[in-house]
Amino acid sequence: MKHLEKGSLGGELQLRDSASNQSCQLQELEDKLYATRVQIKQMEQDLRASRAEECKALRQLQQLNDYEQEIQTLRDEISLLDAQKSLLQSRLVRSRSPFRCSVSKSRSAVSVRTWSPARAGRVNASHRACIIARFGFIYAQERLDAETLLRAFICDMETVQRIIYIAAVESFRAAKMAFWKLKISVKETLALDHVGPESLEVAALDYIARHKDLYDVCQSVQEVVCSMNVNPKIPYPPEVDFFVMRTLIRELCCLAFSMQMLIPPLDIALGVDGELFNRTMYYRSCDSDFTAPFVAYHVWPALMENGAVIVKGEVVTKKIVLCSRRRRIRSRSCSCGRRLRSGQVTRSRSLSTVRVKTSRY
């Protein structure tokens, strides 16, 4: 009996040792599995970050290629202008020679400046390249300055980007309306004694280009600010004053006014929230969902010429696009607690039917 008891105790001890060994091995396997899962999650995060960096690098490379093309165009225009300048200087030196003094005097009495379509085309191309470069500089520098100013009042970056996009659209609208009114007035004045060879339309554009001071940019800035104050699509606290963006609005109005003097004129593409993403017209922003096919909101408009994209804009794409009705709700939660300046009056933002109808015009 004692031997049987000793044998049974030894078997139980062996079973307990094997069970403890198996539990230890199982615990080690669970620890390794957990560590492997953590490594997989870290690798997935690193992969997502690398994909985002790759998309950002591709976008920057595309922008760099666009800028290089614009720079090459400007260099070609500069070389052409230098050649014209050297030609004019050589003609001036020859006209001042003593052997042609009498001939030059007789010709100067009857010389008339003629209109050259080729010269007008070259000047228009050079002016167009400078305007496109200015549009890119506003996007790269002055837009970011406006974002910094608005972030002092609004913490939500999406709201800030929406406000800047609407300011750009309203600036182009106000500048085009001012140019249209000014061109009608100039054409009525020039039609009284206009004699070719260029058409009345070209003569009006040439007159406006020589007298840019006729454009009242301050009035356009005031119109843009007033239209943004009654725009129901802007979700922002009522204590924000849009005059903090007057530098950006002024530059956009001046640029849009200059674009109307080109033949053909340049304009921006008007985007709609929720539209299908078009890679030929827009870049995706860095915080976009690169698998989403729809545009959540626009950051910067695209520059167009006769329906063709000259400079791409920027949008944010997301899989879930919120309803425009929800975006119209004004909330004070995004305010950073900035107090009103002395003498500033808070503005009401109720969505009355009268205000919505007024904003459409």
Secondary structure, DSSP 4 states (H G I P E B T S, - for coil): -HHHHHHHHHHHHHHHHHHHHHHHHHHHHHHHHHHHHHHHHHHHHHHHHHHHHHHHHHHHHHHHHHHHHHHHHHHHHHHHHHHHHHHHHHHHHHHTSGGGHHHHHHHHHH--PPP-HHHHHHHHHHHHHHHHHHHHHIIIIIHHHHHHHHHTTB--HHHHHHHHHHHHHHHHHHHHHHHHHHHHHHHHHHTTS---SS-HHHHHHHHHHH-GGGS-HHHHHHHHHHHHHT-TT----TT--GGGGHHHHHHHHHHHHHHTTSSSPPEEPPP-TTPBP-TTTEEEPTTS-TT--BEEEEEEPPEEETTEEEE-EEEEE-SSPPPHHHHT---STTB--PPPPTT---------HHHHHHHT-
